[in-house]
C-alpha cells in the first residue's frame, strides 16, 4: 500500500503533531482543516475581545477560508477537486450557522463541475482554536 504524508507549504500549519493529509492506498485523507491562514495568528471571520475570547464570528468567511484551505492541500497533493468523495464538517453553532454553511458548501461541492461528495455535519462544543468550523475530507486517488 502506498502511504505517505502530505505537508503543504501554503495551507495553515497544523495545530498538533499531524500532517495536512495522508495518502493510503487509493485514498487521500485530509486532517481537519480550519479557516486559519498560514503564518498568521489571525483567523478570517473571527473577532476576539481584549481577553482573547471570540466576540463575534462570520461563518461565511470561515467556511470560504476552510474550503480554500482544503483546495490548497488537494492541489499540493496533486489530487483534483472532483475526486473528493466525503466531507465531514464540525460546527460550533449549528442552529445559527448551518444555513449559511450549507449555502457556501453548495458553491464549492454541489452542482455541475463539483464533486458532490457524501457529507456529515455535526455540532461540537469547541474546536482547538477559536474557530466555528473545521472540515475533514476524503478523496479518491485511484484510477478513473
N, C-alpha and C positions, 0 to 999 in steps of 0.2 A: 504494500500500500504506500502510495506517495504521500508523505506527511511533511509539511514544512510550515513554519510560521511566516506571517506577513507583517512586516513592520513598515508603516507608512512614514514618509518624511514630510507629508503635508497635513495629515489628519491630526487632531489634538492628541497629545501624549496620553497614554492610558494612566488612570489614577492608581493602578496597582501593578503587581508583577505578572502581566499577561500581554500577549501580542494583540495587535489590532485584529488579526484573523489567523485562522489555522486551516490549511488545506489538508483534507483527509480523504484519500481515495478520489472519488468523483464529486466531492462536495467542498465548498469553502464555507467555514463557519466564522462569522464576524462576532467579535466580542461586543458587548453592549456599548453603544456609542451615543454620547450626549451632544449638546449643541456648542460645547466649548470650541474655541479657536486655538490652533497650535501656537505655543509660545506666549500665551496671554492668560491672565487670571480672570479677565472679563468674560462674561457669558452673554451671548446675544439674547435679548429678550428678558434679562433679569436686572432688576434694580434692587440694590441692597441698601439697608438703612445704616446708620452710623455704627451699629454693633455687629454688622455683617450678616444680619438676617434678611431674608427676602421681604422686601417692601411691596413689590409687585412683579408680575411676570406677564410676558407677551407670548402666549403659547404658539401663535402663528410663526413668530420669528424663531422660536426654539425648534419647532418642527422643521422648518425650512433648513435651518442650520444642521440639525441631525441628519436629515435626508441628504444634504450636500456632503456631509462628512462620510456617510455611507458610500456615496458615489465616489468620493476620493479614494477610499480604501479599495473599492471594487476596481477602479481604474488602475491603481498601483499594483493590484494583484493580477491584472491582465484579464479580468473577468467582465464580460459585457453586462450592462444593467439588466437586459432582458433575461438573464439567467437566474435572477432571484426567484426562489421557489417558496420561501417562508419568511414572514416578518412577525416579530413579537415586539409589542410596544408596552412600555411601563409608564403610566401617567400618575402623577401625584394628586391631581384634581379631576378625576374622571367626570363627575357631574357637570362641572363648569367648562371643561376643556375638550370633551370628546367631540362635539360638533365641529369645532374648528380643526382639531386633529384630523377628523375624518375627511373634511373638505380638502385640506392640504395634502393628506395622504393620497387622495384620488388623483391629484395633479401629477404626482410622482409615480404612482404604482398602478393605477387603473386606466382603462381606455386604450385606444389604438397606440401601438408602439411601446407600451409599458408592459411589465412582466405579469401583472395580475396574480400575485402570489397568494398562497394561503396566509391567513392572518389571525393573530391573537392579540387582544388588547386587555391589559389588566391594570387595576389601580393598586398602587403601593403606597405605604405610609411615607417613605422617604427614599431618596437616591443618594449616592455617595458624595455628591457635590450639590450646591443649591440650585438644582435644575428641576423642571417639571415634567420632562420627558426623556426617555432613553429608548433606543431601538436596537434590537438584535436581529440579524439577518442570516439566512442560509441560502447559498446559491449552488446551482448545479454546474460543475465544470467538466462533466463528461462529454462524450461525443454528441453532436447534434443529431 
